[in-house]
Amino acid sequence: RCQKFYKTDVLNFETCSYDEILFACEIASRAHYNLKQSNYVSCFVKNMTSRNIGKIVFLQRYMADFAELSKRQIDMSLAVAGSQSNIIITNLTFHLTSILKCRKLDENSVYLLQKFDVVRFCQDFPIHFTDIANFLAEIAAVSECSEVKELVKKFVRNTM
């Protein structure tokens, strides 16, 4: 019954404004996390695709304050991007190089990097991959964090 309401009323955007889309996105994301029902996420993504709503434009705005995103929002961003992960990677690279200025890794960057299939990332986005691998190698040299060291092993292993 809730899902029917979600499909017929919530996903029936009147103006396709960012706020309408964000509202539907947040409902889907929270249903997935709180109720463990991924069908809301699937409906949201399918609706964005079928109605030709720009994923890239939506994700640029949704992920604008990357450091403040919750894990739930990062996971939702990955779901929305689907196979078009270039927007996520571009956003992450910008965040690491421009915002953090290649000095450290924040919790969200570590979380997102752990989610990537490194081999596919290397094949699909070689320039971003090299930039991030080099950045991680520099950070690992001064970091005591075991998560960072593991990420470096994972990335560096795929550059050889």
LUMNUTOR-291636 format. One record per atom (N, C-alpha, C, O): residue in one letter; atom name; x, y, z. Coordinates in steps of 0.1 Angstrom, whole numbers, padded with zeros to 4 digits. Layout:
<rs>
[A; CA; [X; Y; Z]];
...
</rs>
This chain:
<rs>
[R; N; [0008; -0012; 0000]];
[R; CA; [0000; 0000; 0000]];
[R; C; [0009; 0013; 0000]];
[R; O; [0006; 0022; -0008]];
[C; N; [0019; 0013; 0008]];
[C; CA; [0028; 0024; 0009]];
[C; C; [0036; 0026; -0005]];
[C; O; [0038; 0037; -0010]];
[Q; N; [0040; 0014; -0010]];
[Q; CA; [0047; 0015; -0022]];
[Q; C; [0038; 0019; -0034]];
[Q; O; [0043; 0027; -0043]];
[K; N; [0026; 0016; -0034]];
[K; CA; [0016; 0020; -0044]];
[K; C; [0015; 0036; -0043]];
[K; O; [0015; 0042; -0053]];
[F; N; [0014; 0041; -0031]];
[F; CA; [0013; 0055; -0029]];
[F; C; [0026; 0062; -0034]];
[F; O; [0025; 0072; -0041]];
[Y; N; [0037; 0056; -0031]];
[Y; CA; [0050; 0061; -0035]];
[Y; C; [0051; 0062; -0051]];
[Y; O; [0055; 0072; -0056]];
[K; N; [0047; 0051; -0057]];
[K; CA; [0047; 0050; -0072]];
[K; C; [0037; 0060; -0078]];
[K; O; [0041; 0067; -0088]];
[T; N; [0025; 0061; -0073]];
[T; CA; [0015; 0069; -0080]];
[T; C; [0015; 0083; -0076]];
[T; O; [0012; 0092; -0085]];
[D; N; [0019; 0087; -0064]];
[D; CA; [0018; 0101; -0060]];
[D; C; [0032; 0107; -0058]];
[D; O; [0034; 0118; -0064]];
[V; N; [0041; 0101; -0051]];
[V; CA; [0054; 0107; -0049]];
[V; C; [0062; 0108; -0061]];
[V; O; [0068; 0118; -0064]];
[L; N; [0062; 0097; -0069]];
[L; CA; [0071; 0097; -0081]];
[L; C; [0064; 0104; -0093]];
[L; O; [0070; 0105; -0104]];
[N; N; [0052; 0109; -0091]];
[N; CA; [0045; 0116; -0102]];
[N; C; [0048; 0131; -0101]];
[N; O; [0040; 0139; -0097]];
[F; N; [0060; 0134; -0104]];
[F; CA; [0065; 0148; -0103]];
[F; C; [0057; 0157; -0111]];
[F; O; [0054; 0154; -0123]];
[E; N; [0053; 0168; -0106]];
[E; CA; [0045; 0178; -0113]];
[E; C; [0055; 0187; -0122]];
[E; O; [0052; 0189; -0133]];
[T; N; [0065; 0192; -0115]];
[T; CA; [0074; 0201; -0122]];
[T; C; [0088; 0196; -0124]];
[T; O; [0096; 0202; -0131]];
[C; N; [0091; 0184; -0119]];
[C; CA; [0104; 0178; -0119]];
[C; C; [0115; 0187; -0113]];
[C; O; [0126; 0188; -0117]];
[S; N; [0110; 0195; -0102]];
[S; CA; [0119; 0204; -0095]];
[S; C; [0129; 0195; -0087]];
[S; O; [0126; 0184; -0084]];
[Y; N; [0140; 0201; -0084]];
[Y; CA; [0150; 0194; -0075]];
[Y; C; [0144; 0190; -0062]];
[Y; O; [0146; 0179; -0057]];
[D; N; [0136; 0199; -0056]];
[D; CA; [0129; 0196; -0043]];
[D; C; [0120; 0184; -0044]];
[D; O; [0120; 0175; -0035]];
[E; N; [0112; 0182; -0055]];
[E; CA; [0104; 0171; -0057]];
[E; C; [0112; 0158; -0058]];
[E; O; [0109; 0148; -0052]];
[I; N; [0122; 0159; -0066]];
[I; CA; [0130; 0147; -0069]];
[I; C; [0138; 0143; -0056]];
[I; O; [0139; 0132; -0053]];
[L; N; [0143; 0153; -0049]];
[L; CA; [0150; 0151; -0036]];
[L; C; [0141; 0144; -0026]];
[L; O; [0145; 0135; -0019]];
[F; N; [0128; 0149; -0025]];
[F; CA; [0118; 0143; -0016]];
[F; C; [0116; 0128; -0019]];
[F; O; [0117; 0120; -0010]];
[A; N; [0115; 0125; -0032]];
[A; CA; [0113; 0111; -0036]];
[A; C; [0125; 0103; -0033]];
[A; O; [0125; 0091; -0029]];
[C; N; [0137; 0109; -0035]];
[C; CA; [0150; 0102; -0033]];
[C; C; [0151; 0099; -0018]];
[C; O; [0155; 0088; -0015]];
[E; N; [0148; 0108; -0010]];
[E; CA; [0150; 0106; 0005]];
[E; C; [0140; 0096; 0010]];
[E; O; [0144; 0088; 0019]];
[I; N; [0128; 0095; 0005]];
[I; CA; [0119; 0085; 0009]];
[I; C; [0124; 0071; 0005]];
[I; O; [0124; 0062; 0013]];
[A; N; [0129; 0070; -0007]];
[A; CA; [0135; 0057; -0012]];
[A; C; [0147; 0053; -0004]];
[A; O; [0148; 0042; 0001]];
[S; N; [0155; 0063; -0001]];
[S; CA; [0168; 0060; 0006]];
[S; C; [0164; 0056; 0021]];
[S; O; [0170; 0046; 0026]];
[R; N; [0156; 0063; 0027]];
[R; CA; [0152; 0059; 0041]];
[R; C; [0144; 0046; 0042]];
[R; O; [0146; 0038; 0051]];
[A; N; [0136; 0043; 0032]];
[A; CA; [0129; 0030; 0032]];
[A; C; [0139; 0019; 0031]];
[A; O; [0138; 0008; 0037]];
[H; N; [0149; 0021; 0022]];
[H; CA; [0160; 0011; 0021]];
[H; C; [0167; 0009; 0034]];
[H; O; [0170; -0002; 0038]];
[Y; N; [0171; 0020; 0040]];
[Y; CA; [0179; 0018; 0052]];
[Y; C; [0171; 0014; 0065]];
[Y; O; [0176; 0006; 0072]];
[N; N; [0160; 0020; 0066]];
[N; CA; [0152; 0018; 0078]];
[N; C; [0143; 0005; 0078]];
[N; O; [0141; -0002; 0087]];
[L; N; [0138; 0003; 0066]];
[L; CA; [0129; -0008; 0064]];
[L; C; [0135; -0020; 0056]];
[L; O; [0128; -0031; 0055]];
[K; N; [0147; -0018; 0052]];
[K; CA; [0154; -0028; 0044]];
[K; C; [0146; -0032; 0031]];
[K; O; [0146; -0044; 0027]];
[Q; N; [0140; -0022; 0025]];
[Q; CA; [0132; -0024; 0013]];
[Q; C; [0139; -0017; 0001]];
[Q; O; [0137; -0005; 0000]];
[S; N; [0146; -0024; -0007]];
[S; CA; [0153; -0018; -0018]];
[S; C; [0144; -0015; -0030]];
[S; O; [0149; -0009; -0039]];
[N; N; [0132; -0020; -0030]];
[N; CA; [0123; -0018; -0041]];
[N; C; [0120; -0003; -0043]];
[N; O; [0117; 0001; -0054]];
[Y; N; [0120; 0004; -0032]];
[Y; CA; [0118; 0019; -0034]];
[Y; C; [0129; 0025; -0041]];
[Y; O; [0127; 0034; -0050]];
[V; N; [0141; 0021; -0039]];
[V; CA; [0153; 0026; -0046]];
[V; C; [0152; 0023; -0061]];
[V; O; [0154; 0031; -0069]];
[S; N; [0149; 0010; -0063]];
[S; CA; [0147; 0006; -0077]];
[S; C; [0136; 0014; -0085]];
[S; O; [0138; 0018; -0096]];
[C; N; [0125; 0016; -0078]];
[C; CA; [0114; 0025; -0084]];
[C; C; [0119; 0039; -0087]];
[C; O; [0116; 0044; -0097]];
[F; N; [0126; 0044; -0077]];
[F; CA; [0131; 0058; -0079]];
[F; C; [0141; 0059; -0091]];
[F; O; [0139; 0068; -0100]];
[V; N; [0150; 0050; -0091]];
[V; CA; [0160; 0050; -0102]];
[V; C; [0153; 0047; -0116]];
[V; O; [0156; 0054; -0126]];
[K; N; [0144; 0038; -0116]];
[K; CA; [0137; 0035; -0129]];
[K; C; [0129; 0047; -0133]];
[K; O; [0129; 0050; -0145]];
[N; N; [0123; 0054; -0124]];
[N; CA; [0115; 0066; -0127]];
[N; C; [0124; 0077; -0132]];
[N; O; [0120; 0084; -0142]];
[M; N; [0135; 0079; -0127]];
[M; CA; [0145; 0089; -0132]];
[M; C; [0149; 0086; -0146]];
[M; O; [0149; 0095; -0154]];
[T; N; [0151; 0074; -0149]];
[T; CA; [0156; 0069; -0162]];
[T; C; [0144; 0071; -0172]];
[T; O; [0146; 0076; -0183]];
[S; N; [0133; 0065; -0169]];
[S; CA; [0121; 0065; -0178]];
[S; C; [0116; 0079; -0181]];
[S; O; [0111; 0082; -0192]];
[R; N; [0117; 0088; -0172]];
[R; CA; [0113; 0102; -0174]];
[R; C; [0124; 0111; -0178]];
[R; O; [0122; 0124; -0180]];
[N; N; [0135; 0106; -0181]];
[N; CA; [0146; 0113; -0187]];
[N; C; [0150; 0125; -0178]];
[N; O; [0154; 0136; -0182]];
[I; N; [0150; 0122; -0165]];
[I; CA; [0155; 0132; -0155]];
[I; C; [0170; 0131; -0154]];
[I; O; [0175; 0120; -0152]];
[G; N; [0177; 0142; -0155]];
[G; CA; [0191; 0142; -0156]];
[G; C; [0198; 0137; -0143]];
[G; O; [0198; 0144; -0133]];
[K; N; [0203; 0125; -0144]];
[K; CA; [0210; 0120; -0132]];
[K; C; [0222; 0128; -0128]];
[K; O; [0224; 0131; -0116]];
[I; N; [0229; 0133; -0138]];
[I; CA; [0241; 0140; -0136]];
[I; C; [0238; 0153; -0129]];
[I; O; [0245; 0157; -0119]];
[V; N; [0228; 0160; -0134]];
[V; CA; [0224; 0173; -0128]];
[V; C; [0220; 0171; -0113]];
[V; O; [0223; 0178; -0104]];
[F; N; [0211; 0161; -0112]];
[F; CA; [0206; 0158; -0098]];
[F; C; [0218; 0154; -0089]];
[F; O; [0218; 0160; -0078]];
[L; N; [0227; 0145; -0093]];
[L; CA; [0237; 0141; -0084]];
[L; C; [0247; 0152; -0081]];
[L; O; [0253; 0153; -0070]];
[Q; N; [0250; 0161; -0091]];
[Q; CA; [0259; 0172; -0088]];
[Q; C; [0253; 0180; -0076]];
[Q; O; [0261; 0185; -0068]];
[R; N; [0241; 0183; -0077]];
[R; CA; [0235; 0191; -0066]];
[R; C; [0233; 0183; -0053]];
[R; O; [0236; 0188; -0042]];
[Y; N; [0229; 0170; -0054]];
[Y; CA; [0227; 0161; -0043]];
[Y; C; [0240; 0159; -0035]];
[Y; O; [0241; 0158; -0023]];
[M; N; [0251; 0158; -0042]];
[M; CA; [0264; 0155; -0036]];
[M; C; [0273; 0167; -0035]];
[M; O; [0285; 0166; -0032]];
[A; N; [0267; 0179; -0036]];
[A; CA; [0275; 0192; -0036]];
[A; C; [0283; 0193; -0023]];
[A; O; [0295; 0198; -0024]];
[D; N; [0278; 0190; -0012]];
[D; CA; [0285; 0191; 0001]];
[D; C; [0289; 0176; 0005]];
[D; O; [0284; 0171; 0015]];
[F; N; [0298; 0171; -0003]];
[F; CA; [0302; 0157; -0001]];
[F; C; [0306; 0153; 0013]];
[F; O; [0302; 0143; 0018]];
[A; N; [0313; 0162; 0020]];
[A; CA; [0318; 0159; 0033]];
[A; C; [0307; 0157; 0043]];
[A; O; [0309; 0151; 0054]];
[E; N; [0295; 0163; 0040]];
[E; CA; [0284; 0163; 0050]];
[E; C; [0274; 0152; 0046]];
[E; O; [0264; 0150; 0054]];
[L; N; [0276; 0144; 0036]];
[L; CA; [0267; 0133; 0032]];
[L; C; [0267; 0122; 0042]];
[L; O; [0278; 0119; 0048]];
[S; N; [0256; 0116; 0045]];
[S; CA; [0256; 0104; 0053]];
[S; C; [0259; 0092; 0044]];
[S; O; [0259; 0093; 0032]];
[K; N; [0263; 0081; 0050]];
[K; CA; [0266; 0069; 0043]];
[K; C; [0253; 0065; 0035]];
[K; O; [0255; 0060; 0023]];
[R; N; [0242; 0067; 0040]];
[R; CA; [0229; 0064; 0033]];
[R; C; [0228; 0072; 0020]];
[R; O; [0224; 0067; 0010]];
[Q; N; [0232; 0085; 0021]];
[Q; CA; [0232; 0093; 0009]];
[Q; C; [0242; 0090; -0001]];
[Q; O; [0240; 0090; -0013]];
[I; N; [0254; 0085; 0004]];
[I; CA; [0264; 0081; -0006]];
[I; C; [0260; 0068; -0013]];
[I; O; [0261; 0067; -0025]];
[D; N; [0254; 0059; -0005]];
[D; CA; [0249; 0047; -0012]];
[D; C; [0238; 0050; -0022]];
[D; O; [0237; 0044; -0032]];
[M; N; [0229; 0060; -0018]];
[M; CA; [0218; 0063; -0028]];
[M; C; [0224; 0070; -0040]];
[M; O; [0219; 0067; -0051]];
[S; N; [0235; 0078; -0039]];
[S; CA; [0241; 0084; -0050]];
[S; C; [0247; 0073; -0059]];
[S; O; [0246; 0074; -0072]];
[L; N; [0253; 0063; -0054]];
[L; CA; [0258; 0052; -0062]];
[L; C; [0247; 0045; -0069]];
[L; O; [0248; 0041; -0081]];
[A; N; [0236; 0043; -0062]];
[A; CA; [0224; 0036; -0068]];
[A; C; [0219; 0044; -0080]];
[A; O; [0216; 0039; -0091]];
[V; N; [0218; 0057; -0078]];
[V; CA; [0212; 0066; -0088]];
[V; C; [0222; 0066; -0100]];
[V; O; [0218; 0066; -0112]];
[A; N; [0235; 0067; -0098]];
[A; CA; [0245; 0068; -0108]];
[A; C; [0245; 0055; -0116]];
[A; O; [0247; 0055; -0129]];
[G; N; [0243; 0044; -0110]];
[G; CA; [0243; 0031; -0117]];
[G; C; [0256; 0030; -0125]];
[G; O; [0267; 0031; -0119]];
[S; N; [0255; 0027; -0137]];
[S; CA; [0267; 0025; -0146]];
[S; C; [0274; 0038; -0149]];
[S; O; [0285; 0038; -0155]];
[Q; N; [0267; 0049; -0147]];
[Q; CA; [0273; 0062; -0150]];
[Q; C; [0280; 0067; -0138]];
[Q; O; [0278; 0078; -0133]];
[S; N; [0290; 0059; -0133]];
[S; CA; [0297; 0063; -0121]];
[S; C; [0307; 0074; -0123]];
[S; O; [0313; 0079; -0113]];
[N; N; [0309; 0079; -0135]];
[N; CA; [0318; 0090; -0138]];
[N; C; [0315; 0102; -0130]];
[N; O; [0324; 0109; -0125]];
[I; N; [0302; 0105; -0127]];
[I; CA; [0299; 0117; -0119]];
[I; C; [0303; 0115; -0105]];
[I; O; [0308; 0125; -0099]];
[I; N; [0302; 0103; -0100]];
[I; CA; [0307; 0101; -0086]];
[I; C; [0322; 0102; -0085]];
[I; O; [0327; 0108; -0076]];
[I; N; [0329; 0096; -0095]];
[I; CA; [0343; 0097; -0095]];
[I; C; [0348; 0111; -0097]];
[I; O; [0358; 0115; -0090]];
[T; N; [0342; 0118; -0106]];
[T; CA; [0346; 0132; -0108]];
[T; C; [0344; 0140; -0095]];
[T; O; [0352; 0149; -0091]];
[N; N; [0332; 0138; -0088]];
[N; CA; [0330; 0145; -0076]];
[N; C; [0340; 0142; -0065]];
[N; O; [0345; 0150; -0058]];
[L; N; [0343; 0129; -0064]];
[L; CA; [0353; 0124; -0054]];
[L; C; [0367; 0130; -0057]];
[L; O; [0373; 0135; -0048]];
[T; N; [0371; 0130; -0070]];
[T; CA; [0384; 0135; -0073]];
[T; C; [0385; 0150; -0070]];
[T; O; [0395; 0155; -0065]];
[F; N; [0374; 0158; -0073]];
[F; CA; [0373; 0172; -0070]];
[F; C; [0374; 0174; -0055]];
[F; O; [0382; 0183; -0050]];
[H; N; [0367; 0166; -0047]];
[H; CA; [0367; 0167; -0033]];
[H; C; [0381; 0165; -0027]];
[H; O; [0386; 0172; -0019]];
[L; N; [0388; 0154; -0032]];
[L; CA; [0401; 0151; -0027]];
[L; C; [0411; 0162; -0031]];
[L; O; [0420; 0166; -0022]];
[T; N; [0411; 0166; -0043]];
[T; CA; [0421; 0175; -0048]];
[T; C; [0419; 0190; -0045]];
[T; O; [0428; 0197; -0042]];
[S; N; [0406; 0194; -0046]];
[S; CA; [0403; 0208; -0044]];
[S; C; [0399; 0212; -0029]];
[S; O; [0403; 0222; -0024]];
[I; N; [0391; 0203; -0024]];
[I; CA; [0386; 0206; -0010]];
[I; C; [0396; 0202; 0001]];
[I; O; [0399; 0210; 0009]];
[L; N; [0400; 0190; 0000]];
[L; CA; [0410; 0185; 0010]];
[L; C; [0424; 0188; 0006]];
[L; O; [0433; 0187; 0014]];
[K; N; [0426; 0193; -0006]];
[K; CA; [0439; 0197; -0011]];
[K; C; [0450; 0186; -0010]];
[K; O; [0461; 0189; -0007]];
[C; N; [0445; 0174; -0012]];
[C; CA; [0455; 0162; -0011]];
[C; C; [0463; 0161; 0002]];
[C; O; [0474; 0157; 0001]];
[R; N; [0457; 0166; 0013]];
[R; CA; [0464; 0165; 0025]];
[R; C; [0459; 0154; 0034]];
[R; O; [0466; 0149; 0043]];
[K; N; [0447; 0149; 0032]];
[K; CA; [0441; 0139; 0041]];
[K; C; [0429; 0132; 0034]];
[K; O; [0425; 0136; 0024]];
[L; N; [0425; 0122; 0040]];
[L; CA; [0413; 0115; 0036]];
[L; C; [0402; 0117; 0047]];
[L; O; [0405; 0115; 0058]];
[D; N; [0390; 0120; 0043]];
[D; CA; [0380; 0121; 0053]];
[D; C; [0372; 0108; 0052]];
[D; O; [0374; 0099; 0044]];
[E; N; [0363; 0106; 0062]];
[E; CA; [0355; 0094; 0064]];
[E; C; [0347; 0091; 0051]];
[E; O; [0346; 0079; 0047]];
[N; N; [0341; 0100; 0045]];
[N; CA; [0332; 0098; 0033]];
[N; C; [0341; 0093; 0021]];
[N; O; [0336; 0085; 0014]];
[S; N; [0353; 0099; 0020]];
[S; CA; [0361; 0095; 0009]];
[S; C; [0366; 0080; 0011]];
[S; O; [0365; 0073; 0001]];
[V; N; [0369; 0077; 0023]];
[V; CA; [0373; 0063; 0026]];
[V; C; [0362; 0054; 0023]];
[V; O; [0363; 0043; 0016]];
[Y; N; [0350; 0057; 0028]];
[Y; CA; [0338; 0049; 0026]];
[Y; C; [0335; 0047; 0011]];
[Y; O; [0333; 0036; 0006]];
[L; N; [0335; 0058; 0003]];
[L; CA; [0333; 0056; -0011]];
[L; C; [0343; 0049; -0019]];
[L; O; [0340; 0040; -0027]];
[L; N; [0356; 0051; -0015]];
[L; CA; [0367; 0043; -0022]];
[L; C; [0366; 0028; -0019]];
[L; O; [0369; 0020; -0027]];
[Q; N; [0361; 0025; -0007]];
[Q; CA; [0360; 0011; -0004]];
[Q; C; [0349; 0004; -0012]];
[Q; O; [0349; -0008; -0014]];
[K; N; [0339; 0012; -0016]];
[K; CA; [0328; 0007; -0024]];
[K; C; [0331; 0004; -0039]];
[K; O; [0325; -0004; -0045]];
[F; N; [0342; 0010; -0044]];
[F; CA; [0346; 0009; -0058]];
[F; C; [0352; -0005; -0061]];
[F; O; [0359; -0011; -0053]];
[D; N; [0348; -0010; -0073]];
[D; CA; [0355; -0021; -0079]];
[D; C; [0368; -0015; -0085]];
[D; O; [0367; -0009; -0096]];
[V; N; [0379; -0018; -0079]];
[V; CA; [0392; -0011; -0083]];
[V; C; [0396; -0015; -0097]];
[V; O; [0400; -0006; -0105]];
[V; N; [0394; -0027; -0101]];
[V; CA; [0398; -0031; -0114]];
[V; C; [0390; -0024; -0125]];
[V; O; [0395; -0019; -0135]];
[R; N; [0377; -0023; -0123]];
[R; CA; [0368; -0016; -0132]];
[R; C; [0371; -0001; -0132]];
[R; O; [0371; 0005; -0142]];
[F; N; [0373; 0004; -0120]];
[F; CA; [0376; 0018; -0119]];
[F; C; [0389; 0022; -0127]];
[F; O; [0389; 0032; -0134]];
[C; N; [0399; 0013; -0126]];
[C; CA; [0412; 0015; -0133]];
[C; C; [0409; 0014; -0148]];
[C; O; [0415; 0022; -0155]];
[Q; N; [0401; 0005; -0152]];
[Q; CA; [0399; 0004; -0167]];
[Q; C; [0390; 0015; -0172]];
[Q; O; [0393; 0020; -0183]];
[D; N; [0380; 0019; -0165]];
[D; CA; [0370; 0029; -0170]];
[D; C; [0375; 0043; -0169]];
[D; O; [0371; 0052; -0177]];
[F; N; [0382; 0046; -0158]];
[F; CA; [0386; 0059; -0155]];
[F; C; [0401; 0060; -0152]];
[F; O; [0405; 0064; -0141]];
[P; N; [0410; 0057; -0162]];
[P; CA; [0424; 0056; -0159]];
[P; C; [0431; 0069; -0153]];
[P; O; [0440; 0068; -0145]];
[I; N; [0426; 0080; -0158]];
[I; CA; [0432; 0093; -0154]];
[I; C; [0429; 0095; -0139]];
[I; O; [0437; 0099; -0131]];
[H; N; [0416; 0094; -0136]];
[H; CA; [0411; 0096; -0122]];
[H; C; [0418; 0086; -0113]];
[H; O; [0422; 0089; -0102]];
[F; N; [0418; 0073; -0118]];
[F; CA; [0424; 0063; -0110]];
[F; C; [0439; 0066; -0107]];
[F; O; [0443; 0065; -0095]];
[T; N; [0447; 0070; -0116]];
[T; CA; [0461; 0073; -0114]];
[T; C; [0462; 0085; -0104]];
[T; O; [0470; 0084; -0095]];
[D; N; [0454; 0095; -0106]];
[D; CA; [0454; 0107; -0096]];
[D; C; [0451; 0102; -0082]];
[D; O; [0458; 0106; -0073]];
[I; N; [0441; 0094; -0081]];
[I; CA; [0437; 0089; -0067]];
[I; C; [0447; 0080; -0062]];
[I; O; [0450; 0080; -0050]];
[A; N; [0452; 0071; -0070]];
[A; CA; [0463; 0061; -0065]];
[A; C; [0475; 0069; -0060]];
[A; O; [0481; 0066; -0050]];
[N; N; [0479; 0079; -0068]];
[N; CA; [0491; 0087; -0064]];
[N; C; [0488; 0094; -0051]];
[N; O; [0497; 0095; -0042]];
[F; N; [0476; 0100; -0050]];
[F; CA; [0472; 0107; -0038]];
[F; C; [0472; 0098; -0026]];
[F; O; [0477; 0101; -0015]];
[L; N; [0467; 0086; -0028]];
[L; CA; [0466; 0076; -0016]];
[L; C; [0480; 0072; -0012]];
[L; O; [0483; 0070; 0000]];
[A; N; [0489; 0070; -0022]];
[A; CA; [0503; 0066; -0018]];
[A; C; [0510; 0077; -0010]];
[A; O; [0517; 0074; 0000]];
[E; N; [0507; 0090; -0013]];
[E; CA; [0513; 0101; -0006]];
[E; C; [0507; 0101; 0008]];
[E; O; [0514; 0103; 0018]];
[I; N; [0494; 0100; 0009]];
[I; CA; [0487; 0100; 0022]];
[I; C; [0492; 0089; 0031]];
[I; O; [0494; 0090; 0043]];
[A; N; [0493; 0077; 0025]];
[A; CA; [0497; 0065; 0033]];
[A; C; [0510; 0066; 0040]];
[A; O; [0513; 0061; 0050]];
[A; N; [0519; 0074; 0033]];
[A; CA; [0532; 0075; 0039]];
[A; C; [0532; 0083; 0052]];
[A; O; [0541; 0080; 0061]];
[V; N; [0522; 0091; 0055]];
[V; CA; [0521; 0098; 0067]];
[V; C; [0510; 0094; 0076]];
[V; O; [0508; 0099; 0087]];
[S; N; [0502; 0085; 0071]];
[S; CA; [0490; 0081; 0079]];
[S; C; [0492; 0069; 0088]];
[S; O; [0500; 0060; 0084]];
[E; N; [0486; 0069; 0099]];
[E; CA; [0486; 0057; 0108]];
[E; C; [0473; 0049; 0107]];
[E; O; [0472; 0038; 0113]];
[C; N; [0464; 0054; 0099]];
[C; CA; [0451; 0047; 0098]];
[C; C; [0452; 0034; 0089]];
[C; O; [0457; 0034; 0078]];
[S; N; [0447; 0023; 0095]];
[S; CA; [0448; 0010; 0088]];
[S; C; [0439; 0010; 0076]];
[S; O; [0442; 0003; 0066]];
[E; N; [0427; 0017; 0076]];
[E; CA; [0418; 0018; 0065]];
[E; C; [0425; 0024; 0053]];
[E; O; [0424; 0019; 0042]];
[V; N; [0433; 0035; 0055]];
[V; CA; [0440; 0041; 0044]];
[V; C; [0450; 0032; 0039]];
[V; O; [0452; 0031; 0027]];
[K; N; [0458; 0025; 0047]];
[K; CA; [0468; 0016; 0043]];
[K; C; [0462; 0005; 0034]];
[K; O; [0468; 0001; 0024]];
[E; N; [0450; 0000; 0038]];
[E; CA; [0444; -0011; 0031]];
[E; C; [0439; -0005; 0017]];
[E; O; [0440; -0012; 0007]];
[L; N; [0434; 0007; 0017]];
[L; CA; [0430; 0013; 0004]];
[L; C; [0442; 0014; -0005]];
[L; O; [0441; 0012; -0017]];
[V; N; [0453; 0018; 0000]];
[V; CA; [0465; 0020; -0008]];
[V; C; [0469; 0007; -0014]];
[V; O; [0472; 0006; -0026]];
[K; N; [0469; -0004; -0006]];
[K; CA; [0473; -0017; -0011]];
[K; C; [0464; -0021; -0022]];
[K; O; [0468; -0026; -0033]];
[K; N; [0451; -0019; -0020]];
[K; CA; [0441; -0022; -0030]];
[K; C; [0443; -0014; -0043]];
[K; O; [0442; -0020; -0054]];
[F; N; [0446; -0002; -0042]];
[F; CA; [0447; 0007; -0054]];
[F; C; [0461; 0005; -0061]];
[F; O; [0462; 0003; -0073]];
[V; N; [0471; 0004; -0053]];
[V; CA; [0485; 0003; -0058]];
[V; C; [0487; -0010; -0065]];
[V; O; [0493; -0011; -0076]];
[R; N; [0481; -0021; -0060]];
[R; CA; [0482; -0034; -0065]];
[R; C; [0476; -0034; -0080]];
[R; O; [0481; -0042; -0088]];
[N; N; [0467; -0026; -0083]];
[N; CA; [0460; -0025; -0096]];
[N; C; [0467; -0015; -0105]];
[N; O; [0463; -0014; -0117]];
[T; N; [0478; -0009; -0101]];
[T; CA; [0485; 0000; -0110]];
[T; C; [0497; -0007; -0116]];
[T; O; [0504; -0002; -0125]];
[M; N; [0500; -0018; -0111]];
[M; CA; [0512; -0026; -0115]];
[M; C; [0508; -0035; -0127]];
[M; O; [0517; -0042; -0132]];
</rs>
